[in-house]
Amino acid sequence: MFFQQKKVLVLSDFDGTISRVDVGDGVLGRFAQKCRETIDREVVKGNMGSREAYEKIAPLVRVDAGRLRAYVLKCSAIDPFFVRFYRLAAKKGVDVKIVSDGLDFYIRAILDKHRLGEIEFYSNNVVFGEQDTLRFDFPRANVLCGRCGTCKSRILHEHRLMYEKIIYVGDGRSDICPSQYADLIFAKGELLKKCRQESAVPYRAFHDFREVSEYLKKNV
């Protein structure tokens, strides 16, 4: 019996891509008790990966699940064309999955708010403790690297043989590594700058999911 590949998979980043703002950064900035500027600087310089940063930030955060959910829902806004893109993808038989180095709590809350709770996503997990404490778990980390909380490249590779074509959509530093294993990249922000410098993968600059929808209409 031969394994039949599906046609197309779209893997999309969440913060700054589906979400118009970086929700994770906003959450940690709002509820961390102490300044995390030193940690942020080390991440930007490349001296520290996101997993280590999360582990250092966790003891600084004080918030319960209710306050966090209320804050997320108040501040969240998704790409205005994402829902239409997702419905079009479903009609075309294109699978859509989210790969995020952010946190499951707010991704789930925002997807549910927009009636998109059926979308499969991979992310870091928030575990709430006593006295408004929390910790982060990393179920999709790469033990051989360990820099990112969620290894998006690992997730892409796990789906590689299942699809004829993988399209990657992203905007940030955590998207640079995985996007280079895709067949086509839709890029903006830091990812677009990197693609323009040295990408070996075909890429397209995009502003919102309207452009990704147009591609699907013409090519799938």
Wavefront OBJ file of the C-alpha trace (Angstrom):
o trace
v 0.000 0.000 0.000
v 1.408 3.395 -1.009
v 1.209 6.472 1.217
v -0.639 9.297 -0.554
v 0.565 12.789 0.237
v -1.808 15.655 0.789
v -1.337 18.610 -1.544
v -0.511 21.654 0.569
v 0.160 22.581 4.187
v 0.338 26.174 5.386
v 2.384 26.586 8.556
v 1.905 30.015 10.082
v 3.494 31.887 12.929
v 1.070 33.514 15.375
v 2.446 36.654 17.071
v 2.845 39.443 14.546
v 1.527 37.228 11.758
v -1.978 35.951 12.549
v -2.130 38.251 15.559
v -1.443 41.839 14.538
v 0.559 42.392 17.720
v 3.026 40.326 19.715
v 0.666 39.128 22.423
v 3.331 37.176 24.291
v 5.580 40.208 24.589
v 2.656 42.289 25.814
v 1.642 39.715 28.408
v 5.124 39.312 29.825
v 5.716 43.058 29.813
v 2.439 43.709 31.627
v 2.673 41.051 34.328
v 6.402 40.626 35.040
v 7.123 42.148 38.446
v 10.697 43.106 37.626
v 12.362 44.641 34.629
v 13.314 42.107 31.952
v 15.283 44.466 29.753
v 18.547 42.596 30.357
v 16.972 39.312 29.270
v 15.462 40.936 26.180
v 18.814 42.437 25.195
v 20.523 39.061 25.419
v 17.847 37.498 23.203
v 18.170 40.244 20.597
v 21.966 39.847 20.574
v 21.590 36.106 20.057
v 23.308 35.275 23.342
v 20.183 33.625 24.757
v 17.461 31.497 23.179
v 13.776 31.916 23.896
v 13.600 28.801 26.064
v 16.225 30.101 28.484
v 14.572 33.518 28.440
v 11.190 32.031 29.347
v 12.755 30.129 32.238
v 14.347 33.308 33.579
v 11.180 35.382 33.130
v 8.768 32.879 34.731
v 9.708 33.735 38.356
v 9.076 37.414 37.620
v 5.475 36.962 36.458
v 2.533 37.259 38.841
v -0.950 36.763 37.353
v -3.913 34.425 37.677
v -5.650 32.787 34.742
v -8.699 35.043 34.902
v -6.762 38.322 34.764
v -4.538 37.000 32.020
v -7.475 35.917 29.870
v -9.225 39.269 30.324
v -6.073 41.161 29.342
v -5.470 38.989 26.277
v -9.030 39.297 24.975
v -9.039 43.053 25.520
v -5.774 43.668 23.694
v -5.908 41.036 20.947
v -6.566 41.716 17.266
v -6.022 39.289 14.424
v -5.227 39.909 10.768
v -8.544 41.120 9.280
v -8.171 38.725 6.343
v -7.148 35.623 8.276
v -10.626 34.157 8.794
v -11.424 34.443 5.084
v -8.047 32.919 4.248
v -8.719 30.005 6.584
v -12.181 29.344 5.113
v -10.739 29.467 1.584
v -7.966 27.046 2.554
v -10.556 24.608 3.901
v -12.491 24.764 0.616
v -9.289 24.127 -1.310
v -8.343 21.149 0.858
v -5.316 23.024 2.227
v -4.383 22.247 5.825
v -3.493 25.159 8.111
v -1.514 24.743 11.324
v 0.002 27.285 13.680
v 3.597 27.078 14.897
v 4.393 29.517 17.674
v 7.179 30.195 20.143
v 4.493 31.943 22.174
v 2.105 30.561 24.779
v -0.834 28.200 24.464
v -3.043 30.122 26.887
v -3.492 33.236 24.792
v -3.404 31.479 21.423
v -6.300 29.252 22.466
v -8.260 32.183 23.932
v -7.875 34.283 20.775
v -8.717 31.429 18.400
v -11.826 30.614 20.442
v -12.861 34.275 20.404
v -12.886 34.193 16.610
v -14.499 30.733 16.380
v -11.288 29.208 15.087
v -10.750 26.761 17.922
v -10.453 23.794 15.550
v -7.111 25.017 14.161
v -4.256 22.818 15.336
v -1.414 24.743 16.934
v 1.969 24.033 18.487
v 3.378 26.296 21.181
v 4.868 26.534 24.651
v 2.518 25.793 27.543
v 1.578 27.899 30.572
v 1.072 26.065 33.876
v -0.568 28.166 36.580
v 0.542 27.641 40.176
v -0.355 28.944 43.621
v -0.225 32.619 44.611
v -0.439 33.795 40.988
v 2.777 32.071 39.968
v 3.279 30.214 36.736
v 5.826 28.206 34.819
v 6.378 27.405 31.165
v 6.614 23.929 29.657
v 8.185 23.175 26.290
v 6.594 20.059 24.755
v 7.870 20.854 21.250
v 11.459 21.774 22.076
v 14.419 20.286 20.236
v 16.707 18.546 22.742
v 19.610 18.672 20.272
v 19.460 22.467 20.059
v 17.369 23.777 22.941
v 17.435 27.449 21.986
v 13.753 27.867 21.167
v 10.908 26.840 23.430
v 9.066 25.535 20.370
v 11.243 24.152 17.586
v 9.323 25.151 14.488
v 11.838 23.385 12.254
v 11.176 20.109 14.053
v 7.443 20.495 13.476
v 7.940 21.281 9.796
v 10.164 18.217 9.355
v 7.566 16.031 11.064
v 5.077 17.036 8.349
v 7.496 17.013 5.427
v 6.600 13.616 3.979
v 2.873 14.128 4.487
v 2.535 17.003 1.999
v 3.595 17.740 -1.542
v 4.168 21.394 -0.671
v 4.674 23.334 2.559
v 4.084 27.096 2.624
v 5.518 29.015 5.565
v 4.071 32.345 6.745
v 5.940 34.413 9.312
v 7.539 37.643 10.421
v 10.121 37.157 13.172
v 13.462 35.727 14.215
v 11.956 32.403 15.280
v 10.651 31.941 11.717
v 14.018 32.234 9.978
v 15.236 28.691 10.642
v 12.028 26.737 9.832
v 11.126 28.782 6.771
v 14.308 27.655 5.021
v 12.939 24.102 4.895
v 9.637 25.147 3.282
v 8.809 25.232 -0.429
v 7.541 28.815 -0.399
v 7.743 31.613 2.163
v 5.377 34.519 2.773
v 7.496 36.934 4.787
v 7.401 40.320 6.462
v 9.368 42.010 9.234
v 12.616 40.391 10.349
v 11.938 37.285 8.274
v 11.583 39.333 5.095
v 14.890 41.116 5.767
v 16.616 37.764 6.153
v 14.998 36.352 3.015
v 16.194 39.336 0.991
v 19.720 38.777 2.254
v 20.183 35.062 1.732
v 17.076 32.887 1.283
v 17.528 29.816 -0.928
v 13.751 29.270 -0.814
v 11.342 31.218 -3.056
v 9.667 33.947 -1.023
v 7.034 36.636 -1.351
v 6.701 39.777 0.713
v 3.232 40.121 2.224
v 1.293 42.576 4.334
v -1.716 40.493 5.346
v -3.439 37.197 4.605
v -5.265 38.656 1.640
v -2.101 38.039 -0.382
v -1.813 34.447 0.830
v -5.447 33.923 -0.180
v -4.746 35.274 -3.669
v -1.919 32.801 -4.043
v -4.172 29.896 -3.068
v -6.875 31.029 -5.510
v -4.433 31.042 -8.417
v -2.162 28.118 -7.581
v -4.055 25.436 -5.649
l 1 2 3 4 5 6 7 8 9 10 11 12 13 14 15 16 17 18 19 20 21 22 23 24 25 26 27 28 29 30 31 32 33 34 35 36 37 38 39 40 41 42 43 44 45 46 47 48 49 50 51 52 53 54 55 56 57 58 59 60 61 62 63 64 65 66 67 68 69 70 71 72 73 74 75 76 77 78 79 80 81 82 83 84 85 86 87 88 89 90 91 92 93 94 95 96 97 98 99 100 101 102 103 104 105 106 107 108 109 110 111 112 113 114 115 116 117 118 119 120 121 122 123 124 125 126 127 128 129 130 131 132 133 134 135 136 137 138 139 140 141 142 143 144 145 146 147 148 149 150 151 152 153 154 155 156 157 158 159 160 161 162 163 164 165 166 167 168 169 170 171 172 173 174 175 176 177 178 179 180 181 182 183 184 185 186 187 188 189 190 191 192 193 194 195 196 197 198 199 200 201 202 203 204 205 206 207 208 209 210 211 212 213 214 215 216 217 218 219 220
